[in-house]
Amino acid sequence: LRSYLRTTFPALPDIDDVVQESYARLIRAREHGRINYAKAFLFTTARNAALDFFRRRKIVVIDSVGDFSGLSVYDDAPDAATIVNRQQELGLLADAVRELPERCRQVVTLRLLYGLPHKEIAAHLHISEHTVKAQLAKGMQRCAAFFEARGLLPTTPRNTDLNA
């Protein structure tokens, strides 16, 4: 979680505070009901807590600068390693999608690549919305298994329940 926050929010001054806040929010949410996907909930909560921090930051210091030549410039463009890593990740994802059965691959592609809603996918492929949901779930499970088989995801139970 810390690594994710460091990568996603490099300007975040105290990552441990955000981690602690995320766990506190997770515990409060658990008191109100069951959480099926704790890891996803935790990472989303951490992202939201970091964004809340930046939204609440009110102090803005503006210094007048006469000579810009002495200033260091931060280049936020990704470095070569990041670009290669993203290309490899996309290649692996493409391999995982290619291994899906035909109908499942069509549904996953229309939903994730083109962003079509379930209703439009159902109309486009002449299937029911329930079939779209089932095929999408099947595709996500198979992609996760593809990554787990290659050691890219930890092997964990599919439905992590904190109440258990």
C-alpha positions in Angstrom: 0.0 0.0 0.0 2.9 2.3 0.8 4.6 1.6 -2.5 1.3 2.3 -4.4 0.9 5.6 -2.5 4.5 6.6 -3.1 4.2 5.9 -6.8 0.8 7.4 -7.3 1.2 10.4 -5.1 4.9 11.3 -4.9 4.1 14.8 -3.4 2.3 13.2 -0.4 4.3 14.3 2.6 3.4 11.6 5.1 2.4 8.3 3.6 2.1 6.5 7.0 -0.7 9.0 8.0 -2.7 8.1 4.8 -2.1 4.3 5.5 -3.3 4.7 9.0 -6.4 6.7 7.9 -7.1 4.1 5.3 -7.1 1.3 7.8 -9.3 3.4 10.2 -11.8 3.9 7.3 -11.7 0.2 6.5 -12.5 -0.7 10.1 -15.4 1.9 10.2 -16.8 0.5 7.0 -16.5 -3.1 8.3 -18.6 -2.1 11.3 -21.4 -1.0 8.9 -21.4 -4.1 6.8 -19.6 -6.9 5.0 -16.7 -6.1 2.7 -16.1 -8.7 0.0 -12.9 -7.4 -1.5 -10.8 -6.0 1.3 -7.7 -5.3 -0.7 -9.6 -3.4 -3.4 -11.5 -1.5 -0.8 -8.3 -0.6 1.1 -6.5 0.7 -2.0 -9.5 2.7 -3.1 -9.8 4.1 0.4 -6.1 5.0 0.4 -6.4 6.8 -2.9 -9.4 8.7 -1.7 -7.7 9.6 1.6 -4.7 11.0 -0.4 -6.9 13.0 -2.6 -8.7 14.3 0.5 -5.4 15.5 1.8 -4.6 17.4 -1.4 -8.1 18.9 -1.4 -7.8 20.1 2.2 -4.4 21.7 1.7 -5.2 25.4 1.7 -1.8 27.1 2.0 -0.4 28.1 -1.3 2.9 29.9 -1.3 3.6 32.1 -4.3 7.1 33.4 -4.6 8.1 35.9 -7.3 11.0 34.6 -9.3 13.0 36.9 -11.4 15.5 34.4 -13.0 14.1 31.0 -14.1 17.5 29.7 -15.3 18.6 28.7 -11.8 15.5 26.7 -11.1 15.4 22.9 -11.4 12.6 21.7 -13.5 10.7 18.6 -12.6 9.9 16.5 -15.6 6.7 14.5 -14.9 7.1 12.4 -18.1 7.6 8.7 -17.3 11.2 7.4 -17.5 12.3 4.6 -19.8 11.9 1.9 -17.1 8.3 3.0 -16.4 7.5 3.0 -20.1 8.9 -0.5 -20.7 7.1 -1.8 -17.6 3.8 -0.4 -18.8 4.4 -2.0 -22.3 5.2 -5.3 -20.7 2.1 -5.1 -18.5 -0.1 -4.3 -21.5 1.5 -7.1 -23.4 0.7 -9.6 -20.6 -2.9 -8.3 -20.4 -3.2 -8.7 -24.2 -1.9 -12.3 -23.8 -4.4 -13.0 -21.0 -7.3 -11.6 -23.1 -6.2 -13.6 -26.2 -6.5 -16.8 -24.2 -10.1 -16.2 -23.2 -12.9 -18.1 -25.0 -14.3 -16.2 -28.0 -17.6 -14.8 -26.5 -15.8 -14.0 -23.2 -13.0 -12.1 -25.1 -15.6 -10.1 -27.1 -17.4 -9.1 -23.9 -14.2 -8.2 -22.0 -12.9 -6.2 -25.0 -16.1 -4.3 -25.5 -16.4 -3.4 -21.8 -12.8 -2.7 -20.9 -11.3 -1.4 -24.1 -14.3 0.4 -25.5 -16.1 1.2 -22.3 -19.5 0.1 -23.5 -22.2 -0.5 -20.8 -23.6 -3.9 -20.3 -26.8 -3.0 -22.1 -25.0 -1.9 -25.3 -22.7 -5.0 -25.2 -25.8 -7.2 -24.9 -27.5 -5.5 -27.9 -24.3 -5.6 -30.0 -23.6 -9.3 -29.4 -27.3 -10.3 -29.3 -27.1 -11.8 -25.8 -28.8 -11.0 -22.5 -27.4 -8.5 -20.0 -27.1 -11.4 -17.5 -24.9 -13.2 -20.0 -22.7 -10.1 -20.4 -22.2 -9.9 -16.6 -21.5 -13.6 -16.3 -19.0 -13.5 -19.2 -17.3 -10.4 -17.8 -16.9 -12.1 -14.4 -15.6 -15.2 -16.1 -13.1 -13.2 -18.1 -11.8 -11.3 -15.0 -11.4 -14.6 -13.1 -9.5 -16.2 -16.0 -7.3 -13.1 -16.4 -6.5 -13.2 -12.7 -5.7 -16.9 -12.9 -3.4 -16.1 -15.9 -1.5 -13.6 -13.8 -1.4 -15.8 -10.7 0.0 -18.7 -12.8 2.9 -16.4 -13.8 3.5 -15.2 -10.3 2.3 -11.7 -11.0 -0.5 -11.7 -8.4 -0.5 -13.2 -5.0 -2.6 -16.4 -4.7 -5.4 -15.3 -2.4 -9.0 -16.4 -2.0 -11.3 -14.7 -4.5 -13.7 -13.3 -1.9 -11.6 -12.0 1.0 -14.1 -11.5 3.8 -12.8 -9.5 6.9 -15.7 -10.8 9.0 -14.5 -14.4 8.7 
